[in-house]
Amino acid sequence: MSCTCQGCGKQYKVDLVIPDELWEQIKPNGKPVGAGLLCGACIMNRIEKISDYDYWYLRKIPPNKATKPDR
């Protein structure tokens, strides 16, 4: 199953989980608190535009440990 990015319109399958306070700064326009869908490329592009973040650590979370936020 895939999602449609609300930034660029492309389909994606990998979720990136970022801190809530950062999400609120980059989420798609017009979305309520905690809502919206962005692909990894749009997330990173938006983060680069608003901050000086230059290092991220990507790790796999086992399916039984993962929780998905409501969107």
C-alpha positions as CSV (number, residue, x, y, z in Angstrom):
1,M,0.0,0.0,0.0
2,S,1.3,3.5,-0.7
3,C,0.4,7.0,0.2
4,T,0.2,10.2,-2.0
5,C,2.4,13.0,-0.9
6,Q,0.5,16.2,-0.3
7,G,3.6,18.2,-1.3
8,C,4.6,16.8,-4.7
9,G,1.8,14.4,-5.5
10,K,4.1,11.3,-5.9
11,Q,3.3,7.9,-4.4
12,Y,5.5,6.7,-1.5
13,K,5.7,3.7,0.8
14,V,8.3,4.6,3.5
15,D,7.2,6.7,6.5
16,L,9.6,9.0,8.2
17,V,8.8,9.8,11.8
18,I,10.0,13.3,12.9
19,P,9.4,15.2,16.1
20,D,6.0,16.9,16.4
21,E,7.4,20.4,16.8
22,L,9.3,20.0,13.6
23,W,6.3,18.5,11.7
24,E,4.2,21.5,12.6
25,Q,6.7,23.7,10.8
26,I,6.9,21.7,7.6
27,K,3.5,20.0,7.2
28,P,1.4,20.6,4.1
29,N,-0.4,24.0,4.1
30,G,-3.9,24.1,5.6
31,K,-3.6,20.9,7.5
32,P,-4.7,20.7,11.2
33,V,-2.2,20.0,14.0
34,G,-0.6,16.6,13.5
35,A,-2.1,16.0,10.1
36,G,-0.8,15.7,6.5
37,L,1.3,13.4,4.4
38,L,4.7,14.1,2.9
39,C,7.2,11.8,1.2
40,G,10.7,11.6,2.4
41,A,12.1,13.9,-0.3
42,C,9.5,16.7,0.6
43,I,10.2,16.3,4.3
44,M,13.9,16.7,3.8
45,N,13.5,19.6,1.4
46,R,11.2,21.5,3.8
47,I,13.5,20.8,6.7
48,E,16.5,22.2,4.8
49,K,14.5,25.4,4.0
50,I,13.6,26.2,7.6
51,S,16.7,25.0,9.6
52,D,20.3,24.2,9.9
53,Y,19.8,20.5,10.4
54,D,22.5,18.6,8.6
55,Y,22.5,15.1,10.1
56,W,19.8,12.5,10.5
57,Y,20.0,8.9,11.7
58,L,17.7,6.4,10.0
59,R,16.8,3.2,11.8
60,K,14.4,0.4,11.3
61,I,11.7,-0.2,13.9
62,P,10.4,-3.7,14.2
63,P,6.8,-3.9,13.1
64,N,5.6,-5.0,16.5
65,K,7.3,-2.0,18.1
66,A,6.2,0.6,15.5
67,T,3.3,3.0,16.1
68,K,1.9,5.2,13.5
69,P,0.5,8.6,14.5
70,D,-3.1,9.5,13.4
71,R,-3.1,11.7,10.4
